[in-house]
Amino acid sequence: MEATSTATALRRLSLLSSHFRTHCSSPQVSAFNCSSTDGENHENGCVFCMIVLGEAPALKVYEDDVCLCILDANPLCFGHSLVIPKSHFTSLQETPPSVVAAMSSKLPLISSAVMKATGCDSFNLLVNNGAAAGQTHIHIIPRKASDCLWTSESLSRCPLKSDEAQKLADGIRENLSISNNIEDSKGNGSSLIVN
């Protein structure tokens, strides 16, 4: 029983830590201890799977057949909410486009309700992707002017150097082209912008 509570505590610590950029020397812990991509990973301790099944507590604010919106148990600010798929996916790449579309289509409705309930006039969307980021889910983070929520907002920004920017843009387009060719072979093509 002690091992289970230790694992639960480590998952909670990892989840909380995933919201902050830290430089600690503690060992890396997978936030949700999940490995399956088929939506049938309830036994492995995935907190989202447990919430969907009603086995872990959560304050639900929205639910449909595909996704669920809950209040973040360790919020960055008042009203911080998570939109999670009802099936388990560790990465955005593994999440079917129909699930991503269903989750995304609810963001205007849910974020508007969150802003009204919190008295905020803005919000950030943050997408977590991959096992190290804590499985695929979307954060709705209410914002107010001068709330100084993100440390990076006080950092001065440097413009891109044109030679580095060109290399970066070329690299991204090249990788998009490879991905686009794969999608074309599946019948889901799109066009790319080329300078």
C-alpha positions, -999 to 999 in steps of 0.1 A, spaced: 0 0 0 29 23 8 43 19 -27 10 29 -42 8 61 -21 44 69 -30 37 64 -67 6 86 -64 26 113 -46 53 112 -73 27 115 -100 12 145 -82 46 161 -78 54 155 -114 21 170 -125 26 201 -104 62 204 -116 51 201 -152 34 235 -149 67 252 -139 101 254 -155 124 241 -128 161 232 -126 161 208 -98 182 177 -94 155 153 -84 150 123 -107 127 126 -137 92 111 -131 67 105 -158 37 126 -149 10 99 -156 29 66 -159 11 58 -192 22 38 -221 -8 28 -241 -22 47 -270 -54 27 -275 -74 44 -248 -74 12 -226 -47 22 -201 -67 26 -169 -47 2 -148 -14 20 -152 -23 49 -130 -31 76 -156 -47 103 -136 -68 115 -166 -81 79 -173 -89 76 -136 -108 110 -137 -127 99 -168 -137 66 -151 -147 85 -119 -120 68 -100 -101 100 -91 -117 133 -79 -121 163 -103 -143 193 -106 -159 188 -140 -171 219 -158 -179 205 -192 -183 170 -207 -193 154 -240 -187 121 -257 -151 130 -267 -137 154 -241 -139 166 -206 -130 199 -190 -119 200 -154 -105 226 -130 -68 221 -126 -61 207 -91 -29 228 -89 -39 259 -108 -15 286 -120 -43 311 -114 -80 312 -104 -100 294 -131 -71 274 -147 -88 246 -165 -78 215 -185 -95 201 -216 -87 164 -218 -97 136 -243 -118 108 -228 -95 83 -245 -58 80 -236 -33 95 -260 3 103 -249 10 127 -278 -7 150 -302 7 130 -331 -11 98 -318 -44 117 -311 -68 112 -340 -76 145 -359 -113 141 -351 -105 141 -313 -82 172 -316 -110 189 -337 -136 180 -311 -115 194 -282 -106 225 -302 -141 232 -312 -152 235 -275 -124 260 -266 -144 291 -276 -174 280 -255 -154 268 -225 -129 297 -225 -156 323 -227 -174 307 -197 -141 306 -178 -134 343 -185 -169 353 -174 -167 333 -142 -133 347 -133 -138 383 -144 -108 379 -168 -107 395 -203 -80 372 -218 -66 337 -216 -36 316 -227 -40 282 -243 -12 258 -236 -11 224 -252 7 196 -234 21 170 -258 40 139 -250 46 117 -220 72 141 -204 46 169 -207 19 148 -191 -1 133 -220 -21 153 -245 -43 180 -229 -51 217 -233 -48 243 -205 -71 273 -205 -53 299 -183 -73 330 -175 -54 363 -177 -57 399 -165 -35 428 -175 -3 430 -156 -9 397 -137 28 388 -144 19 351 -145 47 342 -168 83 350 -159 91 352 -196 68 382 -200 93 403 -182 122 392 -203 134 413 -231 131 397 -265 157 397 -292 148 398 -329 157 367 -350 189 370 -370 180 368 -406 204 340 -415 193 319 -385 157 327 -392 160 316 -428 177 283 -418 150 277 -392 121 285 -416 138 262 -443 141 234 -417 105 237 -406 92 238 -443 114 207 -451 99 188 -422 64 199 -431 70 188 -467 80 153 -455 49 152 -433 28 166 -461 40 138 -485 30 112 -459 -4 128 -455 -9 130 -493 -3 93 -495 -31 89 -469 -54 113 -489 -52 141 -464 -31 166 -483 -25 203 -476 -5 231 -492 27 247 -478 38 283 -480 72 286 -497 92 319 -498 
